[in-house]
Amino acid sequence: MKYTQKKNEIILASKSEVRKKILEENEISCRAIPSNLDEEPIKASLVKDGASPEIVSKNLAELKAIKVSMLYKDCITIGADSVIDFENKIISKPKSREEAYNILEKLNGKVHYLISSVSIATNGKMIWNYTEKAKLTMIKFNQKQIMDYLSKISDQNLYAYNVYQIEGEGRNLFSSIEGDENTIMGLPIFKIKEYLKNL
């Protein structure tokens, strides 16, 4: 059956099940349509030009929203992106378990920031954006404890959630978390709700 597009329908430009779940738990019904944006070259170019982690996150969220909104006219398209900021440098998602181990070893016992940006676009133009930051302090682990943690995490979660899934086993990695949990999971939902209510 052919899908009938509705005016002002909310579209999430993401394949993230977690982001979709956050929206639905907050009574925002949406349709998920991944942007399939090739993020890595864009990210590398921005970093090369001296962009901060916040700017990288904001730009990627904006590009995702705009790309999908150009295809689905008169809809409200939400794009989102999250990056780990460690000492003002971006730590990308691991592509192997060895990379995951190295990332955890780097963050071990230290403070880093999880930056989540959201952009809303319609008809190919951004109409709103917001970026929020959470501060996370990791417990000091030894080598065996890091390996034990990684053994509990599936490949799917390991490669999708920047090494840790805060709503799962990842919570046990931290001695301190300052910030909204939804932001850490990838979507600053309270600001989104506030904007949509006023729209």
TALINHU-V43599 format. One record per residue. SS is DSSP state (A for helix, B for strand, O for the rest). PHI is phi in degrees with one decimal (NA if undefined). Layout:
BEGIN
{{SS:PHI} {SS:PHI}}
END
This chain:
BEGIN
{{O:NA} {O:-70.1} {O:-79.0} {O:-98.1} {O:-75.4} {O:-108.8} {O:-65.1} {O:65.4} {O:-62.6} {B:-92.9} {B:-118.0} {B:-98.1} {O:-82.1} {O:-160.4} {O:-99.0} {O:-69.9} {A:-67.4} {A:-66.3} {A:-63.7} {A:-62.6} {A:-63.9} {A:-60.2} {A:-61.9} {A:-67.1} {A:-65.9} {O:-103.7} {O:60.3} {O:-113.5} {O:-77.6} {O:-152.1} {B:-113.5} {B:-89.8} {O:-132.2} {O:-58.3} {O:-77.9} {O:54.5} {O:-69.8} {O:-80.6} {A:-73.0} {A:-59.5} {A:-65.4} {A:-66.5} {A:-59.5} {A:-62.4} {A:-66.3} {A:-63.7} {A:-63.4} {A:-60.5} {O:-83.4} {O:89.1} {O:-68.1} {O:-75.0} {A:-54.8} {A:-62.2} {A:-67.4} {A:-61.4} {A:-60.1} {A:-62.0} {A:-64.9} {A:-66.3} {A:-61.2} {A:-65.6} {A:-63.4} {A:-63.8} {A:-63.4} {A:-65.3} {A:-57.9} {A:-73.3} {A:-67.5} {A:-69.6} {A:-90.5} {O:-123.0} {O:-67.9} {O:62.6} {O:-105.9} {B:-101.6} {B:-105.8} {B:-104.2} {B:-112.5} {B:-141.7} {B:-153.4} {B:-131.0} {B:-134.8} {B:-91.8} {B:-108.7} {B:-120.5} {O:55.0} {O:65.7} {B:-125.6} {B:-81.3} {B:-106.3} {O:-82.6} {O:-61.7} {O:-71.0} {O:-108.7} {O:-154.0} {A:-68.9} {A:-65.4} {A:-62.5} {A:-60.7} {A:-61.6} {A:-62.6} {A:-65.2} {A:-62.6} {A:-65.8} {A:-68.0} {A:-82.7} {O:-52.1} {O:75.4} {O:-121.8} {B:-95.7} {B:-140.8} {B:-122.6} {B:-107.5} {B:-106.3} {B:-121.8} {B:-116.4} {B:-135.9} {B:-128.6} {B:-119.0} {B:-130.4} {B:-144.1} {O:51.5} {O:80.2} {B:-127.6} {B:-72.7} {B:-116.2} {B:-165.4} {B:-150.0} {B:-155.8} {B:-129.6} {B:-130.7} {B:-126.4} {B:-117.1} {B:-105.9} {B:-125.3} {B:-112.6} {B:-87.0} {O:-65.5} {O:-81.7} {O:-112.1} {O:-93.7} {A:-58.2} {A:-64.4} {A:-64.5} {A:-65.4} {A:-63.8} {A:-63.2} {A:-61.6} {A:-62.5} {A:-67.8} {O:-89.3} {O:-103.6} {O:-70.3} {A:-57.2} {A:-57.6} {A:-72.6} {A:-63.9} {A:-88.3} {A:-98.5} {O:-118.5} {O:52.2} {O:81.2} {O:-125.5} {O:-107.9} {O:-63.0} {O:-85.2} {O:-123.8} {A:-60.7} {A:-59.7} {A:-59.3} {A:-72.2} {A:-80.8} {B:-116.5} {B:-88.7} {B:-151.1} {B:-130.7} {B:-117.8} {O:143.2} {O:-74.3} {A:-63.3} {A:-63.8} {A:-63.1} {A:-64.3} {O:-80.5} {O:118.3} {O:-151.3} {O:-73.9} {A:-65.7} {A:-65.3} {A:-71.7} {A:-63.8} {A:-59.9} {A:-62.2} {A:-67.6} {A:-62.7} {A:-63.7} {A:-86.5} {O:-66.7}}
END
